[in-house]
């Protein structure tokens, strides 16, 4: 895997954590991050990290879209994961705004009632659906690489090892 893929994975993990936390806020009015880190600066740092993860996850989103556009067996799951990443990334960026500026854009747009809670639940559900994309995006990478070598039987074992180290 390339270094940008690892950055995208780190961003994706942060996005999923933030999206799931928003889901808890929407369903139960329970902020797990604030419960663990307190309502002060430590929680704000976590919210900012989740927001940065939203920016980093844009790389994972690009990878998800490219995998979803392929015609192989896992493309449907990759497509669901790619579509679900959009609200999850929005939720992560919203946590970044909360951490940096104490500004909840979702609450500003939808108010603090049921509409905002519904958006938070959608963000949380998107985080769960995005978990589907992790396996389809990164679990099949070795299979794709092996298939590439199967088409080129003249590539020696040493060349394969050199290629794997370089990728």
Phi and psi in degrees as GROMACS dihedral restraints (atoms count N, CA, C in turn):
[ dihedral_restraints ]
;  ai    aj    ak    al  type     phi  dphi    fc
    3     4     5     6     1   -82.3    20    10
    4     5     6     7     1   156.6    20    10
    6     7     8     9     1   -56.4    20    10
    7     8     9    10     1   -35.7    20    10
    9    10    11    12     1   -64.3    20    10
   10    11    12    13     1   -30.9    20    10
   12    13    14    15     1   -65.9    20    10
   13    14    15    16     1   -40.3    20    10
   15    16    17    18     1   -64.8    20    10
   16    17    18    19     1   -39.8    20    10
   18    19    20    21     1   -63.0    20    10
   19    20    21    22     1   -41.6    20    10
   21    22    23    24     1   -62.8    20    10
   22    23    24    25     1   -37.9    20    10
   24    25    26    27     1   -66.4    20    10
   25    26    27    28     1   -43.5    20    10
   27    28    29    30     1   -60.4    20    10
   28    29    30    31     1   -45.4    20    10
   30    31    32    33     1   -61.6    20    10
   31    32    33    34     1   -39.7    20    10
   33    34    35    36     1   -64.2    20    10
   34    35    36    37     1   -41.3    20    10
   36    37    38    39     1   -62.5    20    10
   37    38    39    40     1   -44.1    20    10
   39    40    41    42     1   -63.8    20    10
   40    41    42    43     1   -39.9    20    10
   42    43    44    45     1   -63.2    20    10
   43    44    45    46     1   -45.1    20    10
   45    46    47    48     1   -63.3    20    10
   46    47    48    49     1   -40.2    20    10
   48    49    50    51     1   -62.9    20    10
   49    50    51    52     1   -44.4    20    10
   51    52    53    54     1   -65.7    20    10
   52    53    54    55     1   -39.8    20    10
   54    55    56    57     1   -65.7    20    10
   55    56    57    58     1   -41.6    20    10
   57    58    59    60     1   -65.6    20    10
   58    59    60    61     1   -37.0    20    10
   60    61    62    63     1   -64.7    20    10
   61    62    63    64     1   -40.6    20    10
   63    64    65    66     1   -62.8    20    10
   64    65    66    67     1   -37.2    20    10
   66    67    68    69     1   -60.9    20    10
   67    68    69    70     1   -41.3    20    10
   69    70    71    72     1   -64.5    20    10
   70    71    72    73     1   -38.1    20    10
   72    73    74    75     1   -63.3    20    10
   73    74    75    76     1   -44.0    20    10
   75    76    77    78     1   -69.0    20    10
   76    77    78    79     1   -39.1    20    10
   78    79    80    81     1   -80.5    20    10
   79    80    81    82     1   -44.8    20    10
   81    82    83    84     1  -123.4    20    10
   82    83    84    85     1     6.3    20    10
   84    85    86    87     1    51.1    20    10
   85    86    87    88     1    42.2    20    10
   87    88    89    90     1  -124.4    20    10
   88    89    90    91     1   114.0    20    10
   90    91    92    93     1   -98.8    20    10
   91    92    93    94     1   102.2    20    10
   93    94    95    96     1   -62.7    20    10
   94    95    96    97     1   -38.3    20    10
   96    97    98    99     1   -62.6    20    10
   97    98    99   100     1   -46.8    20    10
   99   100   101   102     1   -65.2    20    10
  100   101   102   103     1   -33.0    20    10
  102   103   104   105     1   -67.1    20    10
  103   104   105   106     1   -40.9    20    10
  105   106   107   108     1   -76.9    20    10
  106   107   108   109     1   -46.2    20    10
  108   109   110   111     1  -101.5    20    10
  109   110   111   112     1    -2.3    20    10
  111   112   113   114     1    84.5    20    10
  112   113   114   115     1   170.5    20    10
  114   115   116   117     1   -91.3    20    10
  115   116   117   118     1    13.0    20    10
  117   118   119   120     1   -99.8    20    10
  118   119   120   121     1  -144.2    20    10
  120   121   122   123     1   -64.7    20    10
  121   122   123   124     1   -34.2    20    10
  123   124   125   126     1   -62.4    20    10
  124   125   126   127     1   -43.5    20    10
  126   127   128   129     1   -64.6    20    10
  127   128   129   130     1   -38.8    20    10
  129   130   131   132     1   -61.6    20    10
  130   131   132   133     1   -38.8    20    10
  132   133   134   135     1   -62.9    20    10
  133   134   135   136     1   -42.8    20    10
  135   136   137   138     1   -63.4    20    10
  136   137   138   139     1   -42.8    20    10
  138   139   140   141     1   -61.3    20    10
  139   140   141   142     1   -40.3    20    10
  141   142   143   144     1   -65.6    20    10
  142   143   144   145     1   -41.3    20    10
  144   145   146   147     1   -60.7    20    10
  145   146   147   148     1   -40.8    20    10
  147   148   149   150     1   -63.8    20    10
  148   149   150   151     1   -40.0    20    10
  150   151   152   153     1   -63.4    20    10
  151   152   153   154     1   -42.0    20    10
  153   154   155   156     1   -63.6    20    10
  154   155   156   157     1   -38.5    20    10
  156   157   158   159     1   -59.2    20    10
  157   158   159   160     1   -35.1    20    10
  159   160   161   162     1   -61.2    20    10
  160   161   162   163     1   -38.7    20    10
  162   163   164   165     1   -69.7    20    10
  163   164   165   166     1   -42.1    20    10
  165   166   167   168     1   -66.5    20    10
  166   167   168   169     1   -32.3    20    10
  168   169   170   171     1   -70.3    20    10
  169   170   171   172     1   -12.4    20    10
  171   172   173   174     1   -59.2    20    10
  172   173   174   175     1   -31.6    20    10
  174   175   176   177     1   -65.3    20    10
  175   176   177   178     1   -41.7    20    10
  177   178   179   180     1   -66.2    20    10
  178   179   180   181     1   -34.6    20    10
  180   181   182   183     1   -63.7    20    10
  181   182   183   184     1   -43.8    20    10
  183   184   185   186     1   -60.6    20    10
  184   185   186   187     1   -40.5    20    10
  186   187   188   189     1   -65.1    20    10
  187   188   189   190     1   -40.5    20    10
  189   190   191   192     1   -62.7    20    10
  190   191   192   193     1   -42.0    20    10
  192   193   194   195     1   -66.6    20    10
  193   194   195   196     1   -40.5    20    10
  195   196   197   198     1   -66.7    20    10
  196   197   198   199     1   -38.4    20    10
  198   199   200   201     1   -68.6    20    10
  199   200   201   202     1   -38.1    20    10
  201   202   203   204     1   -68.3    20    10
  202   203   204   205     1   -26.8    20    10
  204   205   206   207     1   -79.7    20    10
  205   206   207   208     1   -12.1    20    10
  207   208   209   210     1   -74.2    20    10
  208   209   210   211     1   164.0    20    10
  210   211   212   213     1  -102.0    20    10
  211   212   213   214     1    18.6    20    10
  213   214   215   216     1   -84.7    20    10
  214   215   216   217     1   180.0    20    10
  216   217   218   219     1   -63.2    20    10
  217   218   219   220     1   -33.5    20    10
  219   220   221   222     1   -90.2    20    10
  220   221   222   223     1     7.6    20    10
  222   223   224   225     1   -68.1    20    10
  223   224   225   226     1   -29.8    20    10
  225   226   227   228     1   -66.4    20    10
  226   227   228   229     1   -44.9    20    10
  228   229   230   231     1   -63.8    20    10
  229   230   231   232     1   -41.8    20    10
  231   232   233   234     1   -62.9    20    10
  232   233   234   235     1   -37.1    20    10
  234   235   236   237     1   -66.1    20    10
  235   236   237   238     1   -43.9    20    10
  237   238   239   240     1   -60.0    20    10
  238   239   240   241     1   -44.7    20    10
  240   241   242   243     1   -63.3    20    10
  241   242   243   244     1   -39.5    20    10
  243   244   245   246     1   -66.7    20    10
  244   245   246   247     1   -42.6    20    10
  246   247   248   249     1   -65.5    20    10
  247   248   249   250     1   -40.3    20    10
  249   250   251   252     1   -69.3    20    10
  250   251   252   253     1   -24.6    20    10
  252   253   254   255     1   -65.6    20    10
  253   254   255   256     1   -28.0    20    10
  255   256   257   258     1   -60.6    20    10
  256   257   258   259     1   -57.1    20    10
  258   259   260   261     1   -66.6    20    10
  259   260   261   262     1   -29.4    20    10
  261   262   263   264     1   -64.8    20    10
  262   263   264   265     1   -41.2    20    10
  264   265   266   267     1   -67.4    20    10
  265   266   267   268     1   -39.6    20    10
  267   268   269   270     1   -59.8    20    10
  268   269   270   271     1   -43.0    20    10
  270   271   272   273     1   -62.7    20    10
  271   272   273   274     1   -40.2    20    10
  273   274   275   276     1   -65.0    20    10
  274   275   276   277     1   -42.6    20    10
  276   277   278   279     1   -65.0    20    10
  277   278   279   280     1   -35.0    20    10
  279   280   281   282     1   -64.4    20    10
  280   281   282   283     1   -40.1    20    10
  282   283   284   285     1   -62.7    20    10
  283   284   285   286     1   -36.2    20    10
  285   286   287   288     1   -61.0    20    10
  286   287   288   289     1   -41.9    20    10
  288   289   290   291     1   -64.2    20    10
  289   290   291   292     1   -38.8    20    10
  291   292   293   294     1   -63.6    20    10
  292   293   294   295     1   -43.7    20    10
  294   295   296   297     1   -69.2    20    10
  295   296   297   298     1   -39.2    20    10
  297   298   299   300     1   -81.3    20    10
  298   299   300   301     1   -44.4    20    10
  300   301   302   303     1  -123.1    20    10
  301   302   303   304     1     3.8    20    10
  303   304   305   306     1    51.7    20    10
  304   305   306   307     1    44.5    20    10
  306   307   308   309     1  -125.7    20    10
  307   308   309   310     1   113.5    20    10
  309   310   311   312     1   -98.2    20    10
  310   311   312   313     1   101.3    20    10
  312   313   314   315     1   -63.9    20    10
  313   314   315   316     1   -37.9    20    10
  315   316   317   318     1   -63.0    20    10
  316   317   318   319     1   -45.3    20    10
  318   319   320   321     1   -65.5    20    10
  319   320   321   322     1   -33.4    20    10
  321   322   323   324     1   -66.1    20    10
  322   323   324   325     1   -40.1    20    10
  324   325   326   327     1   -78.4    20    10
  325   326   327   328     1   -45.4    20    10
  327   328   329   330     1  -104.0    20    10
  328   329   330   331     1    -1.9    20    10
  330   331   332   333     1    83.6    20    10
  331   332   333   334     1  -172.2    20    10
  333   334   335   336     1  -107.8    20    10
  334   335   336   337     1    14.9    20    10
  336   337   338   339     1   -99.6    20    10
  337   338   339   340     1  -144.2    20    10
  339   340   341   342     1   -63.9    20    10
  340   341   342   343     1   -35.8    20    10
  342   343   344   345     1   -62.4    20    10
  343   344   345   346     1   -46.1    20    10
  345   346   347   348     1   -65.8    20    10
  346   347   348   349     1   -40.6    20    10
  348   349   350   351     1   -61.2    20    10
  349   350   351   352     1   -37.6    20    10
  351   352   353   354     1   -64.2    20    10
  352   353   354   355     1   -41.7    20    10
  354   355   356   357     1   -63.3    20    10
  355   356   357   358     1   -42.3    20    10
  357   358   359   360     1   -63.0    20    10
  358   359   360   361     1   -39.3    20    10
  360   361   362   363     1   -66.2    20    10
  361   362   363   364     1   -40.0    20    10
  363   364   365   366     1   -61.5    20    10
  364   365   366   367     1   -41.9    20    10
  366   367   368   369     1   -62.6    20    10
  367   368   369   370     1   -42.9    20    10
  369   370   371   372     1   -64.2    20    10
  370   371   372   373     1   -42.8    20    10
  372   373   374   375     1   -64.0    20    10
  373   374   375   376     1   -37.0    20    10
  375   376   377   378     1   -63.8    20    10
  376   377   378   379     1   -37.4    20    10
  378   379   380   381     1   -61.8    20    10
  379   380   381   382     1   -42.0    20    10
  381   382   383   384     1   -66.1    20    10
  382   383   384   385     1   -43.4    20    10
  384   385   386   387     1   -64.5    20    10
  385   386   387   388     1   -31.6    20    10
  387   388   389   390     1   -65.1    20    10
  388   389   390   391     1   -25.1    20    10
  390   391   392   393     1   -59.6    20    10
  391   392   393   394     1   -29.8    20    10
  393   394   395   396     1   -60.8    20    10
  394   395   396   397     1   -35.2    20    10
  396   397   398   399     1   -74.5    20    10
  397   398   399   400     1   -22.8    20    10
  399   400   401   402     1   -60.9    20    10
  400   401   402   403     1   -49.1    20    10
  402   403   404   405     1   -64.7    20    10
  403   404   405   406     1   -40.3    20    10
  405   406   407   408     1   -74.8    20    10
  406   407   408   409     1   -26.5    20    10
  408   409   410   411     1   -82.3    20    10
  409   410   411   412     1   -46.8    20    10
  411   412   413   414     1  -108.6    20    10
  412   413   414   415     1   -22.1    20    10
  414   415   416   417     1   -73.4    20    10
  415   416   417   418     1   -27.6    20    10
  417   418   419   420     1   -91.7    20    10
  418   419   420   421     1     0.6    20    10
  420   421   422   423     1   -60.2    20    10
  421   422   423   424     1   -42.8    20    10
  423   424   425   426     1   -65.8    20    10
  424   425   426   427     1   -37.7    20    10
  426   427   428   429     1   -63.9    20    10
  427   428   429   430     1   -42.3    20    10
  429   430   431   432     1   -63.6    20    10
  430   431   432   433     1   -41.4    20    10
  432   433   434   435     1   -65.0    20    10
  433   434   435   436     1   -43.2    20    10
  435   436   437   438     1   -63.9    20    10
  436   437   438   439     1   -38.0    20    10
  438   439   440   441     1   -63.8    20    10
  439   440   441   442     1   -35.8    20    10
  441   442   443   444     1   -62.2    20    10
  442   443   444   445     1   -42.7    20    10
  444   445   446   447     1   -72.2    20    10
  445   446   447   448     1   -29.7    20    10
  447   448   449   450     1   -64.0    20    10
  448   449   450   451     1   -30.9    20    10
  450   451   452   453     1   -75.7    20    10
  451   452   453   454     1   -17.7    20    10
  453   454   455   456     1  -124.4    20    10
  454   455   456   457     1    77.6    20    10
  456   457   458   459     1   -67.6    20    10
  457   458   459   460     1   -13.9    20    10
  459   460   461   462     1   -78.4    20    10
  460   461   462   463     1    -9.3    20    10
  462   463   464   465     1   -75.4    20    10
  463   464   465   466     1   122.8    20    10
  465   466   467   468     1   -76.2    20    10
  466   467   468   469     1   165.9    20    10
  468   469   470   471     1   -61.1    20    10
  469   470   471   472     1   -39.0    20    10
  471   472   473   474     1   -64.8    20    10
  472   473   474   475     1   -39.7    20    10
  474   475   476   477     1   -64.1    20    10
  475   476   477   478     1   -38.4    20    10
  477   478   479   480     1   -62.6    20    10
  478   479   480   481     1   -44.3    20    10
  480   481   482   483     1   -63.9    20    10
  481   482   483   484     1   -40.0    20    10
  483   484   485   486     1   -63.4    20    10
  484   485   486   487     1   -41.1    20    10
  486   487   488   489     1   -65.1    20    10
  487   488   489   490     1   -42.7    20    10
  489   490   491   492     1   -62.8    20    10
  490   491   492   493     1   -39.6    20    10
  492   493   494   495     1   -68.2    20    10
  493   494   495   496     1   -34.2    20    10
  495   496   497   498     1   -75.0    20    10
  496   497   498   499     1   -28.8    20    10
